[in-house]
Amino acid sequence: MKSSLLDFTQKELLTQIKPSFRAKQIFGWLYHNYAENFDDMKNIPKLLKDELGEKFVVNPLKIIKKEESNDGTIKYLFELQDGKTVESVWLKMKDTQLDDNGDVIQEAKYTICVSTQVGCKIGCAFCLTAKGGFTRDLTAGEIVGQVVALKRDNDHKHNRMINIVYMGMGEPLDNLNNLAKAIEIFKEEEGLCISGKRQTVSTSGLSNKIDRLGEMDLGVHIAISLHAVDDELRTELIPMNKAHNISSIIEAVKRFPIDTRKRVMFEYLVIKNKNDDIASAKKLVKLLSGIKAKVNLIYFNPYPGTEYKRPEKADMVAFQEYLVNHGLLCTIRDSKGIDISAACGQLKEKTQSELE
């Protein structure tokens, strides 16, 4: 498997390609023009392209399937160089706003949900990705390539803002070095220029690696997939909780460097008759005491074969109201892409089943 040019920061690319102005041109082709291959790079000499082509690929992945929802959500399935597959999601967060004359006041806002591994080691009971087990980490270039591909496919110019959430397949902190490098590549001023504050790392709670991420001081936000308020239920849902229990996660979060204007996001997947009652809401308020937190309540998205059920809307609203009335900022996340294979691992699993 060849390395991709997307594996390199601009500084690293300068050591790989001479003269340096050619490296900068190629960097522009990658991130401003979304070049898919060396032939796309019109002002680069053929000899140089041939030399680079022997060692590197431009694009380490290709779109093999996509599904589009009525709400504008698009789910992508990518094939990597070794034939493995991962998913990404294009999410429309806000529509374009027009004035009375029909002129654009504000462009539509989008978020890209990115995968960091082929499969996952964590083995969450509610997650379809866990069914396939863990295969391998993605390289930095394979992480970066997902964002480049989605921006290209949606004609989203390089200088238009985008948010990235590392919430796709895999546990991001389990692939920390490649994740950190991808974050740095996204931040490059002469590339996509996506600041750390527009990047959110979602973790199931590897408390020691939350500390390591904090020490790297990348300026990113962190989201904790909490999903339960006691260790017994959390261990049922996330077996890894035995090694990284709730108290160790909360302590690590308290040490994490947070922009004073921002909050730590706690993702709480609400499952009917498991964690949707007011007693759980009371425990959650107590657990997050002293943390500048925001709780994101998420409807469980059922998939074939799961024993877990989607909660009732009334229970979601009652849970939210209790948190808000007790001083916690809390939102209910809209279920996007519910008419397509939007849950993590769903499109991959469905496509695999069709092939068998």
C-alpha positions in Angstrom: 0.0 0.0 0.0 1.5 3.3 -1.1 1.6 6.4 1.1 -0.7 9.2 0.1 0.4 12.8 -0.4 -2.4 13.5 2.0 -0.3 11.9 4.7 2.0 14.9 4.9 1.9 18.3 6.5 3.1 21.1 4.2 6.4 21.1 6.0 6.9 17.4 5.4 5.9 17.7 1.8 8.7 20.3 1.4 11.2 17.6 2.4 9.7 15.0 0.0 9.4 17.3 -3.1 12.1 19.5 -4.6 12.2 22.4 -5.5 10.1 23.7 -2.7 7.9 25.9 -4.9 6.7 22.7 -6.6 5.8 21.2 -3.2 3.7 24.3 -2.4 2.0 24.0 -5.8 1.2 20.4 -5.2 -0.2 21.3 -1.7 -2.5 23.8 -3.4 -3.6 21.1 -5.9 -4.5 18.8 -3.0 -6.4 21.2 -0.9 -7.6 24.0 -3.1 -8.4 22.1 -6.3 -9.1 18.7 -4.7 -6.9 16.9 -7.2 -7.7 13.1 -7.4 -4.6 12.1 -9.3 -1.3 13.4 -10.7 -2.9 14.1 -14.1 -5.1 16.7 -12.5 -2.0 18.8 -11.6 -1.7 20.8 -14.8 1.3 23.0 -14.1 3.5 20.2 -12.6 6.2 18.7 -15.0 5.5 15.2 -16.2 8.8 13.9 -15.0 8.1 15.0 -11.5 4.6 13.5 -11.6 6.0 10.2 -12.9 8.7 10.2 -10.1 6.1 10.9 -7.4 3.6 8.4 -8.9 6.2 5.6 -8.3 6.2 6.3 -4.6 2.9 7.9 -3.7 -0.8 8.0 -4.5 -2.7 11.2 -4.5 -6.0 9.9 -3.2 -6.0 6.9 -0.8 -9.7 6.2 -1.0 -12.6 6.2 -3.5 -16.3 6.6 -3.1 -18.1 3.3 -3.9 -21.5 4.0 -2.6 -23.6 6.9 -1.3 -27.1 7.4 0.1 -28.9 10.7 0.3 -31.5 11.5 2.8 -34.6 13.8 2.3 -33.0 16.2 4.9 -29.8 16.6 2.9 -27.7 14.1 4.9 -25.4 12.1 2.6 -23.8 8.8 3.8 -20.6 7.7 2.0 -18.9 4.4 1.8 -15.2 4.5 0.8 -13.0 1.8 -0.4 -9.3 2.0 0.7 -6.3 0.8 -1.2 -6.4 -2.6 0.6 -10.1 -3.1 -0.3 -11.3 -2.3 3.3 -14.2 0.1 3.7 -15.1 3.0 6.0 -17.9 5.5 6.2 -18.3 9.3 6.4 -21.4 11.5 6.6 -22.1 14.9 5.1 -24.5 16.7 7.4 -26.3 19.9 6.6 -26.6 21.8 9.9 -28.2 25.1 8.7 -29.9 26.1 5.4 -28.7 29.0 3.3 -30.3 32.3 4.4 -31.6 34.8 1.9 -32.7 38.4 2.2 -35.8 39.9 0.7 -34.1 40.4 -2.6 -33.0 36.8 -2.8 -29.4 37.5 -2.0 -27.4 35.2 0.2 -27.0 36.6 3.7 -25.4 33.4 5.1 -24.2 30.3 3.4 -25.5 26.9 4.4 -23.5 25.3 7.2 -22.2 21.7 7.1 -20.4 19.2 9.3 -18.5 16.2 8.2 -18.5 13.0 10.4 -15.2 11.2 9.9 -14.0 7.7 10.6 -10.6 7.0 12.2 -10.4 3.2 12.1 -11.6 0.2 10.0 -13.8 -1.4 12.6 -13.4 -0.7 16.3 -11.9 -2.4 19.5 -14.3 -0.9 22.0 -17.2 -3.2 21.3 -20.1 -1.0 22.3 -23.3 -3.1 22.6 -25.4 -0.6 20.7 -23.1 0.0 17.8 -23.2 -1.8 14.5 -19.5 -1.1 13.8 -18.6 -3.4 16.7 -20.1 -6.4 14.9 -17.3 -6.5 12.4 -14.5 -6.3 15.0 -11.3 -4.3 14.6 -9.2 -4.5 11.4 -6.7 -1.6 11.5 -6.1 2.1 12.1 -6.6 4.6 9.3 -3.5 6.6 8.3 -3.6 10.4 8.6 -4.1 10.6 4.9 -7.1 8.3 4.9 -8.7 10.5 7.6 -7.9 13.7 5.7 -9.0 12.1 2.4 -12.5 11.6 3.7 -13.0 15.4 4.2 -11.3 16.3 0.9 -13.5 13.8 -1.0 -16.8 15.1 0.6 -15.9 18.7 0.0 -15.1 17.8 -3.6 -18.2 15.8 -4.1 -20.4 18.6 -2.8 -18.6 21.4 -4.6 -17.7 23.0 -1.3 -14.9 25.5 -2.0 -11.7 25.1 0.1 -12.1 28.4 1.8 -15.7 27.8 2.9 -15.9 26.8 6.6 -16.7 23.3 7.6 -16.9 21.5 11.0 -15.4 18.1 11.5 -16.5 15.6 14.1 -14.5 12.5 14.7 -17.6 10.4 15.5 -17.6 7.9 12.6 -16.3 4.3 12.7 -13.6 3.6 15.3 -12.4 5.1 18.6 -10.4 8.3 17.6 -8.2 8.2 20.7 -7.2 4.6 20.0 -5.5 6.0 16.9 -4.2 9.1 18.6 -1.0 9.8 16.6 -2.7 9.6 13.2 -5.6 11.5 14.5 -3.4 14.3 15.8 -1.5 14.5 12.5 -4.8 14.7 10.6 -5.9 17.5 12.9 -2.7 19.4 12.2 -3.0 18.9 8.4 -6.6 20.3 8.5 -5.3 23.4 10.4 -2.7 24.2 7.7 -3.2 27.8 6.7 -2.3 27.2 3.0 -4.6 24.1 3.0 -8.1 23.8 4.2 -7.5 26.1 7.2 -9.9 24.4 9.6 -9.1 25.6 13.0 -9.0 23.4 16.1 -12.2 25.0 17.4 -14.0 23.6 14.4 -12.9 20.1 15.1 -14.4 17.8 17.8 -13.0 14.5 18.9 -15.6 12.2 20.3 -14.4 9.4 22.6 -15.9 6.5 24.4 -13.8 7.6 27.3 -10.2 6.3 27.2 -9.3 8.5 30.2 -5.5 8.2 29.9 -5.6 9.2 26.3 -7.9 12.1 27.0 -5.0 13.3 29.1 -2.5 12.8 26.2 -4.8 14.6 23.8 -5.0 17.5 26.3 -1.2 17.6 26.6 -0.9 17.9 22.8 -2.8 21.2 23.0 -4.3 21.0 19.6 -7.1 23.4 20.4 -9.8 20.9 19.6 -13.1 20.3 21.4 -13.8 17.0 23.1 -17.1 15.1 23.3 -17.6 12.2 25.7 -19.8 9.3 24.8 -21.2 8.9 28.3 -24.5 7.1 27.7 -25.0 6.0 31.3 -24.8 7.4 34.8 -23.6 4.3 36.7 -20.8 1.9 36.0 -23.1 -1.2 35.8 -25.1 0.0 32.9 -22.1 1.7 31.2 -20.2 -1.6 31.4 -23.1 -3.4 29.7 -23.2 -0.7 26.9 -19.4 -0.1 26.7 -17.4 -3.1 28.1 -14.2 -0.9 28.1 -15.8 0.9 31.0 -14.2 -1.8 33.3 -10.8 -0.2 32.5 -11.9 3.4 32.2 -14.8 3.9 34.6 -17.0 6.9 34.8 -15.1 8.6 37.7 -11.8 8.3 35.8 -13.3 9.9 32.7 -14.8 12.8 34.7 -11.5 13.5 36.4 -9.7 13.4 33.0 -12.3 15.8 31.5 -11.7 18.2 34.4 -8.0 18.3 33.5 -8.6 18.8 29.8 -7.7 22.3 28.5 -11.0 24.0 27.5 -11.4 27.3 25.7 -13.1 29.4 28.5 -15.9 30.3 26.1 -16.7 26.7 25.3 -18.2 23.7 27.0 -17.4 20.0 27.1 -19.9 18.0 25.2 -21.4 14.9 26.8 -23.1 12.6 24.3 -25.9 10.6 25.9 -27.5 8.0 23.7 -31.0 7.5 25.1 -32.3 3.9 25.0 -35.9 3.0 25.9 -36.2 1.6 29.4 -32.4 1.6 29.9 -31.4 5.2 30.7 -34.4 7.4 29.8 -35.9 7.9 33.3 -35.8 10.9 35.6 -33.7 9.0 38.1 -31.0 8.8 35.5 -31.4 12.5 34.8 -30.9 13.3 38.5 -27.7 11.2 38.6 -26.4 13.0 35.5 -26.9 16.4 37.0 -24.9 15.3 40.1 -22.2 13.6 38.0 -21.5 16.8 35.9 -21.5 19.2 38.8 -18.6 21.5 38.5 -18.0 20.9 34.8 -18.9 23.5 32.2 -20.9 20.9 30.3 -23.4 20.6 27.5 -25.4 17.4 27.2 -26.5 16.2 23.8 -29.4 13.7 24.0 -29.4 11.3 21.1 -32.2 9.1 20.0 -31.0 5.5 19.7 -31.2 4.7 16.0 -32.5 1.0 15.7 -30.9 -1.4 13.2 -31.8 -5.0 12.3 -31.0 -7.5 15.0 -30.6 -5.0 18.0 -32.5 -5.6 21.2 -32.4 -1.9 22.1 -35.3 0.4 21.3 -35.8 4.0 20.4 -37.1 6.1 23.3 -40.5 7.9 23.3 -40.3 11.6 22.5 -42.2 12.5 25.7 -39.5 10.8 27.8 -36.7 12.6 25.8 -38.4 16.0 26.4 -38.9 15.2 30.1 -35.3 14.2 30.5 -34.1 17.4 28.8 -36.4 19.6 30.9 -35.1 18.1 34.1 -31.5 18.8 33.1 -32.2 22.4 31.9 -34.2 23.1 35.1 -31.2 22.0 37.1 -28.7 24.3 35.3 -27.4 22.1 32.5 -27.3 23.2 28.9 -29.0 20.4 27.1 -30.2 19.8 23.5 -31.9 16.9 21.8 -30.1 16.1 18.6 -32.3 15.8 15.6 -32.1 12.4 14.0 -30.6 13.1 10.6 -30.6 10.6 7.8 -33.1 8.3 9.5 -34.5 7.3 6.1 -31.0 6.1 5.0 -28.3 3.9 6.5 -27.2 6.7 8.8 -26.1 4.9 12.0 -22.4 4.2 12.2 -21.5 1.0 10.3 -25.0 0.6 8.8 -24.1 1.3 5.1 -21.0 -0.8 5.4 -23.0 -3.7 6.9 -25.8 -3.4 4.4 -23.4 -3.3 1.4 -21.5 -6.4 2.8 -24.8 -8.3 3.2 -25.8 -7.5 -0.4 -22.5 -8.9 -1.7 -22.8 -12.2 0.3 
